[in-house]
C-alpha cells in the first residue's frame, strides 16, 4: 500500500467510527427515555376479590405516592387510612378515588360488625390499587 491508500483507509475508518459513536449515543438516549417512562408508569399493586367476615378487616401498606383505589362490595364497608384520614369513607359500597400520600400509610378495608356481635353478612369485595395511574 502506498501513502495515499493508507490516508484513504484512515479517513474512511475515522468517519465510520465517528458515525458509530453518534448512533450509539442516539440509541442510549432513546433507551434512557424509554426506561424513564417505565419507571414512573402505572403499576397495578392489587387486583383481587376477597371475602371479609363481619367485624373483620384487611390492611394494605402503601408507600408515598399517587394511587387510584377502586373498591366495590356487596356490603357496606369502612375505608380508613392511618396517616391520611382525609381519604376515609364509612358505610360505602363503592370507593373510587385518586389519592396522594405524602408518607407511608396503611389502608384498612373493614366490614363493620353488626351491633358488635359478629352476626352480620360476609362482604364480597373487589379491590384494585394502581400506583401512578395514567388516566385518572
MDTraj code that builds the backbone (N, CA, C; nanometers):
import mdtraj as md
import numpy as np

residues = "UNK UNK UNK UNK UNK UNK UNK UNK UNK UNK UNK UNK UNK UNK UNK UNK UNK UNK UNK UNK UNK UNK UNK UNK UNK UNK UNK UNK UNK UNK UNK UNK UNK UNK UNK UNK UNK UNK UNK UNK UNK UNK UNK UNK UNK UNK UNK UNK UNK UNK UNK UNK UNK UNK UNK UNK UNK UNK UNK UNK UNK UNK UNK UNK UNK UNK UNK UNK UNK UNK UNK UNK UNK UNK UNK UNK UNK UNK UNK UNK UNK UNK UNK UNK UNK UNK UNK UNK UNK UNK UNK UNK UNK UNK UNK UNK UNK UNK UNK UNK UNK UNK UNK UNK UNK UNK UNK UNK UNK UNK UNK UNK UNK UNK UNK UNK UNK UNK UNK UNK UNK UNK UNK UNK UNK UNK UNK UNK UNK UNK UNK UNK UNK UNK UNK UNK".split()
xyz = np.array([
    [0.0839, -0.1179, 0.0000],
    [0.0000, 0.0000, 0.0000],
    [0.0884, 0.1244, 0.0000],
    [0.0428, 0.2177, -0.0752],
    [0.1176, 0.3422, -0.0742],
    [0.0546, 0.4396, 0.0255],
    [0.1167, 0.5513, 0.0422],
    [0.0749, 0.6506, 0.1420],
    [-0.0664, 0.7014, 0.1141],
    [-0.1019, 0.7174, -0.0107],
    [-0.2339, 0.7688, -0.0478],
    [-0.3438, 0.6706, -0.0062],
    [-0.3241, 0.5433, -0.0304],
    [-0.4232, 0.4424, 0.0085],
    [-0.4388, 0.4361, 0.1604],
    [-0.3285, 0.4481, 0.2314],
    [-0.3344, 0.4465, 0.3781],
    [-0.4154, 0.5651, 0.4285],
    [-0.3957, 0.6813, 0.3721],
    [-0.4715, 0.8000, 0.4128],
    [-0.6208, 0.7829, 0.3839],
    [-0.6534, 0.7229, 0.2719],
    [-0.7945, 0.6992, 0.2384],
    [-0.8571, 0.6028, 0.3388],
    [-0.7880, 0.4947, 0.3708],
    [-0.8397, 0.3984, 0.4691],
    [-0.8565, 0.4630, 0.6070],
    [-0.7618, 0.5448, 0.6476],
    [-0.7727, 0.6137, 0.7762],
    [-0.8920, 0.7089, 0.7760],
    [-0.9101, 0.7809, 0.6666],
    [-1.0209, 0.8753, 0.6546],
    [-1.1550, 0.8016, 0.6668],
    [-1.1702, 0.6929, 0.5928],
    [-1.2933, 0.6139, 0.5963],
    [-1.3149, 0.5561, 0.7360],
    [-1.2101, 0.5018, 0.7951],
    [-1.2194, 0.4427, 0.9289],
    [-1.2642, 0.5467, 1.0316],
    [-1.2055, 0.6657, 1.0277],
    [-1.2416, 0.7710, 1.1232],
    [-1.3876, 0.8129, 1.1076],
    [-1.4355, 0.8237, 0.9854],
    [-1.5755, 0.8612, 0.9643],
    [-1.6708, 0.7514, 1.0115],
    [-1.6350, 0.6272, 0.9852],
    [-1.7188, 0.5163, 1.0332],
    [-1.7246, 0.5177, 1.1852],
    [-1.6125, 0.5381, 1.2497],
    [-1.6084, 0.5413, 1.3964],
    [-1.6895, 0.6587, 1.4504],
    [-1.6775, 0.7748, 1.3851],
    [-1.7499, 0.8934, 1.4301],
    [-1.9011, 0.8684, 1.4223],
    [-1.9484, 0.8139, 1.3130],
    [-2.0905, 0.7876, 1.2978],
    [-2.1369, 0.6737, 1.3882],
    [-2.0506, 0.5783, 1.4131],
    [-2.0853, 0.4693, 1.5052],
    [-2.1067, 0.5232, 1.6459],
    [-2.0197, 0.6129, 1.6885],
    [-2.0349, 0.6741, 1.8210],
    [-2.1646, 0.7544, 1.8253],
    [-2.1950, 0.8287, 1.7194],
    [-2.3184, 0.9066, 1.7136],
    [-2.4407, 0.8151, 1.7225],
    [-2.4408, 0.7066, 1.6479],
    [-2.5529, 0.6119, 1.6504],
    [-2.5660, 0.5484, 1.7880],
    [-2.4544, 0.5160, 1.8496],
    [-2.4566, 0.4586, 1.9841],
    [-2.5153, 0.5571, 2.0846],
    [-2.4766, 0.6837, 2.0761],
    [-2.5310, 0.7851, 2.1670],
    [-2.6812, 0.8030, 2.1473],
    [-2.7271, 0.8050, 2.0244],
    [-2.8709, 0.8159, 1.9967],
    [-2.9452, 0.6952, 2.0533],
    [-2.8899, 0.5762, 2.0371],
    [-2.9536, 0.4553, 2.0898],
    [-2.9606, 0.4584, 2.2419],
    [-2.8537, 0.5014, 2.3060],
    [-2.8539, 0.5119, 2.4527],
    [-2.9553, 0.6148, 2.5006],
    [-2.9631, 0.7274, 2.4329],
    [-3.0599, 0.8300, 2.4693],
    [-3.2020, 0.7775, 2.4542],
    [-3.2297, 0.7093, 2.3450],
    [-3.3635, 0.6537, 2.3224],
    [-3.3985, 0.5501, 2.4280],
    [-3.3048, 0.4651, 2.4631],
    [-3.3342, 0.3643, 2.5656],
    [-3.3514, 0.4291, 2.7018],
    [-3.2775, 0.5346, 2.7305],
    [-3.2941, 0.6062, 2.8573],
    [-3.4311, 0.6692, 2.8686],
    [-3.4799, 0.7264, 2.7605],
    [-3.6146, 0.7843, 2.7604],
    [-3.7183, 0.6753, 2.7816],
    [-3.7007, 0.5624, 2.7169],
    [-3.7956, 0.4515, 2.7320],
    [-3.7968, 0.3999, 2.8747],
    [-3.6799, 0.3841, 2.9349],
    [-3.6725, 0.3330, 3.0721],
    [-3.7302, 0.4332, 3.1705],
    [-3.7007, 0.5614, 3.1542],
    [-3.7535, 0.6595, 3.2489],
    [-3.9047, 0.6670, 3.2395],
    [-3.9605, 0.6442, 3.1228],
    [-4.1059, 0.6401, 3.1104],
    [-4.1653, 0.5229, 3.1841],
    [-4.0952, 0.4113, 3.1865],
    [-4.1434, 0.2925, 3.2567],
    [-4.1317, 0.3068, 3.4072],
    [-4.0316, 0.3786, 3.4540],
    [-4.0096, 0.3897, 3.5976],
    [-4.1254, 0.4591, 3.6675],
    [-4.1850, 0.5579, 3.6028],
    [-4.2961, 0.6294, 3.6633],
    [-4.4293, 0.5842, 3.6061],
    [-4.4313, 0.4723, 3.5393],
    [-4.5522, 0.4239, 3.4752],
    [-4.6498, 0.3630, 3.5732],
    [-4.7658, 0.3380, 3.5224],
    [-4.8730, 0.2786, 3.6009],
    [-4.8331, 0.1388, 3.6473],
    [-4.8611, 0.1101, 3.7740],
    [-4.8268, -0.0201, 3.8315],
    [-4.9446, -0.0714, 3.9135],
    [-4.9992, -0.1852, 3.8740],
    [-5.1103, -0.2457, 3.9477],
    [-5.0522, -0.3199, 4.0675],
    [-5.0858, -0.2727, 4.1877],
    [-5.0353, -0.3354, 4.3098],
    [-5.1274, -0.4468, 4.3582],
    [-5.2572, -0.4215, 4.3530],
    [-5.3558, -0.5204, 4.3962],
    [-5.4689, -0.5211, 4.2953],
    [-5.5130, -0.6386, 4.2587],
    [-5.6300, -0.6564, 4.1729],
    [-5.6870, -0.7920, 4.2108],
    [-5.7732, -0.7919, 4.3114],
    [-5.8166, -0.9173, 4.3707],
    [-5.9595, -0.9079, 4.4221],
    [-6.0196, -1.0222, 4.4418],
    [-6.1506, -1.0319, 4.5057],
    [-6.1331, -1.1140, 4.6324],
    [-6.1838, -1.0601, 4.7426],
    [-6.1699, -1.1265, 4.8724],
    [-6.3048, -1.1271, 4.9434],
    [-6.3149, -1.2097, 5.0455],
    [-6.4310, -1.2050, 5.1344],
    [-6.3817, -1.1571, 5.2700],
    [-6.4595, -1.0682, 5.3294],
    [-6.4253, -1.0156, 5.4616],
    [-6.5426, -1.0453, 5.5536],
    [-6.5176, -1.1250, 5.6547],
    [-6.6220, -1.1606, 5.7507],
    [-6.6672, -1.0381, 5.8288],
    [-6.7870, -1.0466, 5.8834],
    [-6.8431, -0.9398, 5.9651],
    [-6.7482, -0.9080, 6.0808],
    [-6.7178, -0.7809, 6.0986],
    [-6.6307, -0.7380, 6.2072],
    [-6.4821, -0.7535, 6.1784],
    [-6.4468, -0.7968, 6.0595],
    [-6.3057, -0.8176, 6.0232],
    [-6.2600, -0.7109, 5.9242],
    [-6.1288, -0.7047, 5.9062],
    [-6.0731, -0.6082, 5.8117],
    [-5.9501, -0.6647, 5.7422],
    [-5.9140, -0.6004, 5.6316],
    [-5.7913, -0.6326, 5.5581],
    [-5.7105, -0.5034, 5.5539],
    [-5.5792, -0.5158, 5.5654],
    [-5.4921, -0.3983, 5.5650],
    [-5.3945, -0.4062, 5.4483],
    [-5.3680, -0.2906, 5.3893],
    [-5.2760, -0.2801, 5.2762],
    [-5.1801, -0.1648, 5.3036],
    [-5.0510, -0.1928, 5.3020],
    [-4.9497, -0.0898, 5.3229],
    [-4.9178, -0.0223, 5.1903],
    [-4.9172, 0.1125, 5.1927],
    [-4.8917, 0.1906, 5.0719],
    [-4.7785, 0.2892, 5.0976],
    [-4.6815, 0.2917, 5.0089],
    [-4.5697, 0.3863, 5.0170],
    [-4.6174, 0.5238, 4.9700],
    [-4.5405, 0.6281, 4.9974],
    [-4.5784, 0.7602, 4.9463],
    [-4.5941, 0.7566, 4.7943],
    [-4.6932, 0.8297, 4.7451],
    [-4.7165, 0.8338, 4.6010],
    [-4.8625, 0.8586, 4.5702],
    [-4.8957, 0.8516, 4.4416],
    [-5.0324, 0.8719, 4.3947],
    [-5.0910, 0.7375, 4.3551],
    [-5.2168, 0.7150, 4.3973],
    [-5.2832, 0.5867, 4.3751],
    [-5.4256, 0.6088, 4.3273],
    [-5.4709, 0.5178, 4.2412],
    [-5.6134, 0.5057, 4.2124],
    [-5.6589, 0.3840, 4.2908],
    [-5.7583, 0.4051, 4.3759],
    [-5.8108, 0.2963, 4.4580],
    [-5.9566, 0.2756, 4.4202],
    [-5.9874, 0.1524, 4.3813],
    [-6.1224, 0.1161, 4.3403],
    [-6.1635, -0.0065, 4.4209],
    [-6.2648, 0.0120, 4.5052],
    [-6.3141, -0.0964, 4.5904],
    [-6.4653, -0.1044, 4.5727],
    [-6.5142, -0.2255, 4.5455],
    [-6.6580, -0.2492, 4.5308],
    [-6.6950, -0.3659, 4.6205],
    [-6.8103, -0.3519, 4.6890],
    [-6.8538, -0.4568, 4.7810],
    [-7.0048, -0.4737, 4.7745],
    [-7.0506, -0.5935, 4.8107],
    [-7.1947, -0.6160, 4.8197],
    [-7.2480, -0.5798, 4.9588],
    [-7.1600, -0.5422, 5.0499],
    [-7.1976, -0.4950, 5.1837],
    [-7.1276, -0.3615, 5.2095],
    [-7.1827, -0.2832, 5.3011],
    [-7.1211, -0.1546, 5.3344],
    [-6.9884, -0.1765, 5.4064],
    [-6.8887, -0.0979, 5.3647],
    [-6.7541, -0.1078, 5.4204],
    [-6.7097, 0.0259, 5.4775],
    [-6.6078, 0.0199, 5.5635],
    [-6.5384, 0.1394, 5.6105],
    [-6.3972, 0.1346, 5.5534],
    [-6.3583, 0.2404, 5.4823],
    [-6.2240, 0.2511, 5.4264],
    [-6.1529, 0.3600, 5.5059],
    [-6.0420, 0.3247, 5.5711],
    [-5.9693, 0.4220, 5.6528],
    [-5.8194, 0.4139, 5.6245],
    [-5.7528, 0.5263, 5.6491],
    [-5.6078, 0.5367, 5.6324],
    [-5.5490, 0.5865, 5.7633],
    [-5.4474, 0.5185, 5.8146],
    [-5.3941, 0.5548, 5.9454],
    [-5.3231, 0.6899, 5.9473],
    [-5.2661, 0.7336, 5.8357],
    [-5.1947, 0.8615, 5.8347],
    [-5.2555, 0.9632, 5.7382],
    [-5.3695, 0.9326, 5.6799],
    [-5.4315, 1.0237, 5.5823],
    [-5.5832, 1.0157, 5.5950],
    [-5.6349, 1.0597, 5.7089],
    [-5.7782, 1.0438, 5.7375],
    [-5.8689, 1.1231, 5.6438],
    [-5.8140, 1.2167, 5.5674],
    [-5.8979, 1.2923, 5.4738],
    [-5.9556, 1.2029, 5.3646],
    [-5.8974, 1.0855, 5.3447],
    [-5.9461, 0.9930, 5.2423],
    [-6.0401, 0.8870, 5.2989],
    [-6.0676, 0.8919, 5.4291],
    [-6.1554, 0.7931, 5.4925],
    [-6.2986, 0.8069, 5.4418],
    [-6.3659, 0.6924, 5.4260],
    [-6.5093, 0.6906, 5.3970],
    [-6.5693, 0.5719, 5.4692],
    [-6.6869, 0.5945, 5.5282],
    [-6.7521, 0.4882, 5.6052],
    [-6.8900, 0.4591, 5.5483],
    [-6.9284, 0.3328, 5.5583],
    [-7.0610, 0.2915, 5.5150],
    [-7.0827, 0.2991, 5.3653],
    [-6.9836, 0.2615, 5.2876],
    [-6.9933, 0.2727, 5.1415],
    [-6.9823, 0.1355, 5.0757],
    [-7.0355, 0.1253, 4.9546],
    [-7.0205, 0.0021, 4.8766],
    [-6.9278, 0.0221, 4.7564],
    [-6.8999, 0.1479, 4.7221],
    [-6.8068, 0.1783, 4.6131],
    [-6.7114, 0.2883, 4.6597],
    [-6.5828, 0.2626, 4.6462],
    [-6.4785, 0.3612, 4.6757],
    [-6.3969, 0.3739, 4.5483],
    [-6.4035, 0.4907, 4.4858],
    [-6.3372, 0.5128, 4.3569],
    [-6.2697, 0.6491, 4.3629],
    [-6.1424, 0.6508, 4.4041],
    [-6.0730, 0.7777, 4.4256],
    [-5.9277, 0.7688, 4.3832],
    [-5.8752, 0.8837, 4.3463],
    [-5.7312, 0.9002, 4.3299],
    [-5.6832, 0.9748, 4.4530],
    [-5.5826, 0.9195, 4.5195],
    [-5.5301, 0.9812, 4.6404],
    [-5.3796, 1.0009, 4.6251],
    [-5.3275, 1.0974, 4.6991],
    [-5.1834, 1.1202, 4.7027],
    [-5.1379, 1.1144, 4.8474],
    [-5.0470, 1.0235, 4.8743],
    [-4.9945, 1.0049, 5.0092],
    [-4.8556, 1.0675, 5.0188],
    [-4.8370, 1.1519, 5.1201],
    [-4.7070, 1.2138, 5.1424],
    [-4.6147, 1.1283, 5.2266],
    [-4.6720, 1.0297, 5.2928],
    [-4.5924, 0.9383, 5.3752],
    [-4.6552, 0.7998, 5.3673],
    [-4.5848, 0.7014, 5.4191],
    [-4.6358, 0.5645, 5.4191],
    [-4.7674, 0.5593, 5.4957],
    [-4.8626, 0.4844, 5.4438],
    [-4.9936, 0.4735, 5.5090],
    [-5.0430, 0.3302, 5.5006],
    [-5.1258, 0.2955, 5.5944],
    [-5.1929, 0.1658, 5.5924],
    [-5.3400, 0.1920, 5.5614],
    [-5.3876, 0.1292, 5.4540],
    [-5.5288, 0.1387, 5.4187],
    [-5.5995, 0.0171, 5.4783],
    [-5.7046, 0.0433, 5.5546],
    [-5.7843, -0.0640, 5.6143],
    [-5.9190, -0.0707, 5.5445],
    [-5.9568, -0.1900, 5.5041],
    [-6.0875, -0.2148, 5.4436],
    [-6.1618, -0.3026, 5.5433],
    [-6.2636, -0.2444, 5.6067],
    [-6.3310, -0.3132, 5.7168],
    [-6.4778, -0.3389, 5.6855],
    [-6.5217, -0.4578, 5.7210],
    [-6.6628, -0.4926, 5.7184],
    [-6.7102, -0.4729, 5.8622],
    [-6.7705, -0.3567, 5.8919],
    [-6.8033, -0.3270, 6.0317],
    [-6.9045, -0.4266, 6.0884],
    [-6.8866, -0.4573, 6.2137],
    [-6.9696, -0.5576, 6.2805],
    [-7.1109, -0.5065, 6.3049],
    [-7.2067, -0.5937, 6.2842],
    [-7.3462, -0.5620, 6.3117],
    [-7.3691, -0.5707, 6.4621],
    [-7.3905, -0.4590, 6.5253],
    [-7.4142, -0.4498, 6.6698],
    [-7.2990, -0.5064, 6.7521],
    [-7.1829, -0.5206, 6.6922],
    [-7.0671, -0.5710, 6.7650],
    [-7.0740, -0.7184, 6.7979],
    [-7.1698, -0.7897, 6.7404],
    [-7.1882, -0.9309, 6.7727],
    [-7.1277, -1.0250, 6.6690],
    [-7.0865, -0.9727, 6.5554],
    [-7.0307, -1.0584, 6.4511],
    [-7.1354, -1.1434, 6.3820],
    [-7.2601, -1.0967, 6.3833],
    [-7.3691, -1.1740, 6.3237],
    [-7.4091, -1.1232, 6.1849],
    [-7.3358, -1.0252, 6.1333],
    [-7.3687, -0.9686, 6.0029],
    [-7.3190, -1.0552, 5.8888],
    [-7.3376, -1.0036, 5.7687],
    [-7.3020, -1.0784, 5.6482],
    [-7.1539, -1.0646, 5.6139],
    [-7.1048, -1.1651, 5.5468],
    [-6.9705, -1.1596, 5.4898],
    [-6.9761, -1.0721, 5.3650],
    [-6.8761, -0.9856, 5.3493],
    [-6.8713, -0.8960, 5.2338],
    [-6.7833, -0.9566, 5.1249],
    [-6.8343, -0.9573, 5.0033],
    [-6.7557, -0.9961, 4.8859],
    [-6.6997, -0.8672, 4.8267],
    [-6.5682, -0.8552, 4.8252],
    [-6.5040, -0.7275, 4.7953],
    [-6.4041, -0.7425, 4.6805],
    [-6.4140, -0.6518, 4.5842],
    [-6.3147, -0.6418, 4.4778],
    [-6.2281, -0.5207, 4.5081],
    [-6.0964, -0.5417, 4.5082],
    [-6.0024, -0.4350, 4.5423],
    [-5.9020, -0.4204, 4.4286],
    [-5.8905, -0.2969, 4.3801],
    [-5.7889, -0.2670, 4.2787],
    [-5.7147, -0.1418, 4.3241],
    [-5.5827, -0.1525, 4.3335],
    [-5.4982, -0.0397, 4.3724],
    [-5.3913, -0.0236, 4.2647],
    [-5.3868, 0.0951, 4.2046],
    [-5.2922, 0.1235, 4.0966],
    [-5.2054, 0.2420, 4.1379],
    [-5.0732, 0.2214, 4.1374],
    [-4.9812, 0.3308, 4.1681],
    [-4.9480, 0.4045, 4.0390],
    [-4.9373, 0.5362, 4.0480],
    [-4.9102, 0.6239, 3.9330],
    [-5.0115, 0.6028, 3.8210],
    [-5.1418, 0.6192, 3.8517],
    [-5.2429, 0.5978, 3.7475],
    [-5.2221, 0.6961, 3.6329],
    [-5.2314, 0.6461, 3.5116],
    [-5.2005, 0.7301, 3.3959],
    [-5.3199, 0.8084, 3.3433],
    [-5.4390, 0.7611, 3.3645],
    [-5.5544, 0.8271, 3.3018],
    [-5.6650, 0.8599, 3.4006],
    [-5.6313, 0.8940, 3.5199],
    [-5.7331, 0.9270, 3.6204],
    [-5.7233, 1.0713, 3.6597],
])
top = md.Topology()
chain = top.add_chain()
for i, resn in enumerate(residues, 1):
    res = top.add_residue(resn, chain, resSeq=i)
    for name in ("N", "CA", "C"):
        top.add_atom(name, md.element.get_by_symbol(name[0]), res)
traj = md.Trajectory(xyz[None], top)
